[in-house]
Amino acid sequence: MIACVHQPNFLPWMGFFAKIAAADLYIVMDNVQFPRNSWVNRVRIGGNGPPVWLTVPARHASRLDLRIDEVEISWEPDWRRKHVTTLQQRYARSQWLRDVLDPFEAALGRRHQLLVDQNVELIQAMLELCGIDRQLIRGSQLQTAGSQVAGTGSALIASMCREAGATEYLAGQGAADYEDLAVYAEHGIGYRKANFTHPVYPQRPGGAFEPGLSIVDALLSAGPERTRALLLGAVPPK
């Protein structure tokens, strides 16, 4: 079984979802320190203008010992309407606007206390829109009493993969610079790098293609079916 491991980002980019699509299992790495001002609580979108940020305010984000699974969402002031309005205005001409906005508004409407709960719900909703069904488990769930989940960096990832029953770890492209491949071998976990090629799709007319935007940009610009095909073809098979 192939596992990919990644922090639960907010409405992540296509590379995030392409890695999940190429794996059997997504391990949500919520059992590590919360990186401030990161993709975990913000993302860029496009539409009918230059990219802009959508940011989810986090409570106590300045705490250095705060883990991702402990981060609470700040609902004062209520920023939901601004996010929804921005998407509506930016992608007003998209025929798939309601397909994306409905699960987005549903997740925000539940006013999750924890950021990880909201982000995971949105990740699953985007996968469902793309017709991609993958197993998901949280690192914090694996790190229970008596488990062998421990360490940091490669050791933590390898132990989570082993605890989840995976035999191979599909790493992101940027991971090779700091991974200790010997650790994976010690845990009996195969290692493979996801050689992701960012697909190009029609964005706003007259503008240069902008990579790295939230997957909602692809879903609203090219539609769920086209996005699914792009994701499935973005990471070459082994």
C-alpha positions as a printed Julia matrix, in Angstrom:
238×3 Matrix{Float64}:
   0.0    0.0     0.0
   1.35   3.42   -1.02
   1.01   6.27    1.47
   1.58   9.99    1.07
   2.03  12.25    4.07
   1.29  15.95    4.18
   0.12  18.65    6.53
  -3.62  19.41    6.21
  -3.43  22.58    4.17
  -6.32  24.93    3.48
  -7.82  24.28    0.02
  -4.4   23.1    -1.26
  -2.85  23.35   -4.7
  -2.96  20.67   -7.42
   0.36  19.09   -6.45
  -1.1   18.18   -3.07
  -4.07  16.41   -4.64
  -2.01  14.78   -7.4
   0.11  13.09   -4.73
  -3.01  11.79   -2.97
  -4.39  10.57   -6.31
  -1.19   8.59   -6.94
  -1.34   6.94   -3.49
  -3.7    4.57   -1.7
  -3.62   6.33    1.64
  -3.26   9.94    2.74
  -1.78  10.37    6.23
  -2.76  13.77    7.57
   0.35  15.1     9.3
  -1.43  17.05   12.03
   0.88  15.83   14.82
   3.66  18.35   14.15
   4.26  22.0    15.03
   1.93  24.5    13.39
   3.91  26.57   10.87
   2.84  30.18   11.17
   1.91  32.12    8.02
   1.86  28.94    5.97
  -0.37  27.03    3.57
  -2.08  25.36    6.53
  -4.35  28.38    6.97
  -4.04  30.33    3.73
  -3.97  29.86   -0.04
  -3.98  31.9    -3.26
  -6.81  31.9    -5.79
  -7.04  33.44   -9.25
 -10.08  34.11  -11.36
 -10.73  37.44  -13.06
  -7.63  39.22  -11.77
  -4.17  38.74  -10.26
  -3.97  36.09   -7.51
  -5.24  37.04   -4.05
  -5.02  35.35   -0.66
  -7.76  33.6     1.3
  -6.69  33.35    4.95
  -8.32  31.56    7.89
  -7.51  33.42   11.13
  -5.97  31.13   13.74
  -6.12  31.61   17.49
  -2.91  31.58   19.57
  -0.87  31.09   16.37
   2.15  32.75   17.99
   2.62  29.84   20.4
   5.77  28.03   19.31
   4.7   24.7    20.84
   1.28  24.66   19.16
   0.62  21.5    17.12
  -1.54  21.58   14.02
  -4.21  19.41   15.68
  -4.46  22.02   18.45
  -4.97  25.12   16.29
  -8.35  26.76   16.8
 -10.12  28.93   14.25
 -10.86  32.51   15.2
 -14.46  33.38   14.31
 -14.38  36.97   15.54
 -14.9   38.83   13.34
 -16.75  36.35   11.12
 -14.69  36.2     7.9
 -16.81  33.59    6.08
 -18.83  36.0     3.97
 -15.68  37.7     2.67
 -14.27  34.34    1.5
 -17.5   33.33   -0.21
 -17.98  36.74   -1.81
 -14.39  36.75   -3.1
 -14.91  33.37   -4.79
 -18.25  34.48   -6.23
 -16.77  37.67   -7.68
 -13.58  36.09   -8.93
 -15.27  33.16  -10.69
 -18.66  34.68  -11.45
 -18.73  33.22  -14.98
 -17.8   29.68  -13.98
 -20.48  27.09  -14.72
 -19.13  25.04  -11.79
 -19.39  27.81   -9.19
 -22.08  26.16   -7.1
 -20.33  22.77   -7.26
 -17.36  24.27   -5.39
 -19.12  26.85   -3.26
 -21.68  24.44   -1.78
 -19.15  22.2     0.06
 -17.03  25.25    0.92
 -19.98  27.06    2.51
 -21.08  23.83    4.24
 -17.69  23.39    5.89
 -17.55  27.02    7.01
 -21.17  26.86    8.16
 -20.3   24.18   10.69
 -17.98  26.65   12.41
 -15.4   24.01   13.28
 -13.45  24.77   16.41
 -10.27  23.17   15.07
  -8.59  24.21   11.83
  -7.65  20.61   11.02
 -11.31  19.53   11.09
 -12.3   22.22    8.61
  -9.32  21.61    6.33
  -9.79  17.84    6.25
 -13.48  18.25    5.42
 -12.59  20.57    2.54
  -9.85  18.23    1.27
 -12.3   15.33    1.24
 -14.93  17.48   -0.49
 -12.5   18.49   -3.25
 -11.45  14.86   -3.73
 -15.11  13.88   -3.99
 -15.71  16.58   -6.61
 -12.85  15.08   -8.63
 -14.2   11.54   -8.21
 -11.07  10.42   -6.32
 -11.68   8.07   -3.38
  -8.7    7.47   -1.1
  -8.27   6.28    2.46
  -7.43   8.99    4.97
  -6.06   8.76    8.51
  -4.67  11.4    10.83
  -1.2   11.22   12.29
  -2.63  12.24   15.66
  -4.83   9.13   15.53
  -1.84   6.91   14.8
   0.13   8.44   17.65
  -1.84   6.68   20.38
  -0.65   4.99   23.55
   1.45   1.96   22.77
   2.04   2.86   19.12
   5.46   3.04   17.51
   4.85   6.49   16.03
   7.72   8.64   17.23
  10.61  10.84   16.21
  10.82  13.77   13.83
  11.38  14.22   10.1
  11.95  10.99    8.19
  11.68   8.88   11.35
   8.2   10.24   12.13
   6.97   9.76    8.57
   8.39   6.24    8.33
   6.88   5.2    11.66
   3.46   6.59   10.67
   3.59   4.73    7.36
   4.47   1.5     9.13
   1.77   1.99   11.78
  -0.81   2.62    9.05
   0.16  -0.56    7.2
   1.82   1.14    4.23
   4.72  -0.49    2.41
   5.8    2.51    0.34
   6.05   6.24    0.94
   5.33   8.64   -1.93
   7.29  11.8    -1.13
   6.9   15.28   -2.51
   9.49  16.71   -4.88
  10.97  19.05   -2.3
  11.43  16.29    0.26
  14.55  14.72   -1.24
  16.83  17.45    0.13
  16.17  16.57    3.76
  14.96  12.95    3.77
  17.06  10.21    5.36
  16.42   7.28    3.04
  18.17   4.86    5.39
  15.44   5.45    7.97
  12.76   4.24    5.57
  14.77   1.12    4.82
  15.12   0.45    8.56
  11.33   0.63    8.93
  10.74  -1.6     5.9
   9.16   1.25    3.92
   9.94   1.77    0.24
  10.62   5.32   -0.88
   9.55   7.02   -4.1
   9.54  10.66   -5.11
   6.45  12.07   -6.81
   7.8   13.72   -9.95
   4.88  16.12  -10.22
   4.47  18.17  -13.37
   2.05  21.05  -12.88
  -0.67  20.73  -15.52
  -1.71  23.75  -17.55
  -5.4   24.58  -17.99
  -7.31  27.64  -19.22
  -7.28  30.42  -16.63
  -8.34  34.05  -17.07
  -8.23  35.22  -20.71
  -5.13  37.13  -21.73
  -3.12  36.33  -18.62
  -0.05  34.12  -18.26
  -0.69  30.79  -16.57
  -0.23  31.05  -12.8
   0.81  27.72  -11.18
   0.46  26.88   -7.51
  -3.03  28.24   -6.93
  -5.67  26.45   -4.88
  -7.32  23.49   -6.56
 -10.53  25.54   -6.61
  -8.96  27.54   -9.44
  -8.73  24.41  -11.6
 -12.17  23.2   -10.54
 -13.76  26.55  -11.37
 -11.73  27.17  -14.52
 -11.67  23.7   -16.08
 -14.36  21.77  -14.2
 -14.24  18.65  -12.01
 -13.91  16.1   -14.84
 -10.98  17.89  -16.49
  -9.35  18.49  -13.1
  -9.64  14.8   -12.25
  -7.92  13.83  -15.53
  -5.16  16.37  -14.91
  -4.54  15.12  -11.38
  -4.41  11.47  -12.39
  -1.85  12.23  -15.08
   0.34  14.64  -13.11
   2.41  12.02  -11.21
   3.92   9.29  -13.4
   3.31   5.7   -12.23
   6.18   3.77  -10.71
